[in-house]
């Protein structure tokens, strides 16, 4: 089925489970290691640290809703839906959903521990300058007070000062802890094919330029997604260019 710039291919391995794969063109140049020996191919993305990984990986929920089929929103709207977002980066899409729904049960999986990195980041670390845009999007995802956001940026100014951690960092880390303590969100660190084992079944699995995109062993990923879906679950996989103007 073709719609706009995306092409969605519906693969039905066993009714009623469905895995939808969406392609966005042009394709991205970053991929799994193209080594001819498949056994030696690596997920290059997973080998990078948070500091080395240049893509912000902080997409919001509305960007998922805009670029995925309508059924994605319909499935999330169901009561007590269990959603797993694989290769989620900061997991802001899942956080946005969990912040709005008391019945949310969201698991986000990422190879790098973004939130752990933020907790340990020093006030005067030059890398903090790269997080300005992230703070804006994180505040939006958590549904934090807009006036407070203005105050945060007044303190941040053109460069981060000693107030940024107290006002901004601690605020979003506190909001994250509240979601985790309420059982609405689980931020899991590791390889999805390993983390998903023992997690139970999910009603929705999404992979938005995530694990599948960078994986050198996609068949293993697909098999694990299939095993991790409930009997009526649906999986959504997006492939394509990170240069695509999501949310713009």
N, C-alpha and C positions, 0 to 999 in steps of 0.2 A: 504494500500500500504506500503510495507516494503522497506526501503532504508538505508543501512549502519546500524547504531546503533539506528535509529529512526523508529518509526512506526506511520504513519499518518492515522488517522481515519477521513474520510470525512462525515460530518453530514449536510444534506440539509434540514433545517426546512421548507423552502418555496422557490422554485426556483424563481429568480436566486441568492438569498442570500446564501452564504455558510459560515460555521464555521468549520475550520480545527483544530483538536486537535492532537498534536504530543507528543508521550510518549518517554522519554529517560530513560533507565534503567542503574543502579539500582535506586530505588526510594529513595528520601530524607527522613530522619527521622523527620524533622521538618514539622508539619502539623497543621491543625486546631485542636483546643481543642477537644479531643475524647470523651467528656462528652456524656453520653447516651441521655440526655435531649437536643434535638436539639435546643430548644428555648434558652438554656443557653450557647450554644457553641459560642466561640469567635474567631475572626481572631487574633491570637497571634502576628503575625507580625505587625499589625496595632497598637498594644498597646505599642510597643517599641519606645523609642526615637531614634534619629539619633545616639546618643552616645552609646546607648545600642545595636543597630542593628549591628551585627558583619560582615554580608556579605557586600562586597563593593558595589554591585548592580550598577556597572559602565560598563556594556557591551557596546561595540561599534557596529556600524551598520554592519560591515562585519561579526560579529558573528551571527547576526540575519540572514543575507543573507546566511551564510554557513549552518545554522541548520534548516531553514525553506524551504518549497517547492519553486521551481523556480518561481511559480506564485506570490510569495511575491514581488520579485524584479520587475516582469513585471507590477504588479499593482501600485507599487510606481513610476515606470517610466512614468506613464501617466501624462499628463499635468494637473496642478491644483488639484492633488490628496490630499484629506483630510485624514490625518493619525492620529489615536489616539493610543498611547502606554500606556497601563494600567498596573499599578504597575511598573513604569519605573525606580525607584530609582533616580539617578541623571539625567536620561533622555538623556544620551550621544548618544544613537542610533538616537533618534529624532533630537538631536542637530547636529549630523554629517550630516544627511539628509538636515536639514534646512540650514546649512552652505554652502551647494553646490548648492541649488536650490532656485532661486529668487521667484519661484511660490509656494514654500513650504507652507503648512498650517498644522502644526504639533501641536497636543495637547498631552502633557505627564501628566500622573496622578500618584501621589504617596501619600501614607498615611502620610509619614513624610516630613517635609519641609527641604530637604537637603540643598538647596541653601540659605534659610533663616538662617540655622544653620551656614553655611560658612560665611555669611555676619557678623554675630555676634561673630565669633570665635576670641579670642584674640591672639595676636602674640605669647605669651609665654604659651599658653594652651598646655599641654602635648599631647592632642588628635591630634594636628597638625601633629605629627610624623606619624600618620596613613594615612595621605593624600598624601604621596609622590607618591605612585602608581597612585592615582586618578589624580594628577596634570599632569602626563605623558599622561594619557588617555584623559583627558579633553583638553589638548593642541592639541592632535591628532584630537579629535572630532570637535573642533572649526576651525581646519585648520590653526593654528597659526604658525608663522615662526619658523622653526626648530632651527635656530641659537639662537633665543630668548629663546627657551626651554633650550638649552645648558647653556645660561647665567643664567637662573633661577636656574638650578641645581648647578651651580658654587656658587651661593649665598646661596642655601639651605645647601649644604655640608652634612656631616653625621647627623647633627642635624639642626633643623630650627633655624634661627636667626632672628633678627629684620627686615631683608630685605625681608623675604619670603612673607609677606602680600603685601607690596608695589609692588613687582615685579610679583609674581605669582597670588595671590588671586585677586588683583584688575584687573589684565589683563583678567582673564577668566570671572570675573563678568561683566566687560565692554563688552566683546564679547557676553555674555548672554543677556545683556540689548539691544545690537544692534539688535539681532534676534527678541527679543520681541517687540521692537519699530517698526521694519519693518513688524510686523504682521506675521512673519514666524513661530513663536514658542509661545506656551502658556504652562507654567509650572503650573499645577493645583494641589493643595494640598487638600487631603480629601479621602473619600471612593469612589471608582469608581462608585458604584451603585447610589451614590448621585450626584457626579460631572457631570456624563454623562447626567443627566436630564437637558434639556434646552440647550444643546450644539449643537443641530442640528444633521445632519447625517454625517457619515464618510464613505469613500470609502474603507479604510483599518483600522481594529482594531487588534492590537497585544497584546498578554499577555504572556510574556516570563518569566516563573517562577514568575508571578506577582500576580495580584488580585485573579484570579481564583485558582491558586495553593494553596494560603493560606486561601481562603475563607471557612467559615463554612456553607455558604448558596450558593452553586454553581449554583443552579437552578435560583436564583434571578440574579446572575451575567450573566448567559447565556441569560436570558430573556432581560436584559438591553442591552447587546451587540447586540442582535438581533434587538431590537427597535432602536438602535443607528446606524445601518448600512444603507447605501443608498440602493436603489432597486437593484443595481448590486454590492453591497459591499461584502467584504470577511473578515472574522475574523480568526485569527491564535492564537491558544492557545498551549503553550508548558508546559508539565508536566515532572517531573523527578528529577534527582539528580543535585544539584548545584556543586557537585564534578566532573561532566562531564567536560572534558578539553576544554571548549569553546575557540576558537581562538588560540589554541596551535598547 
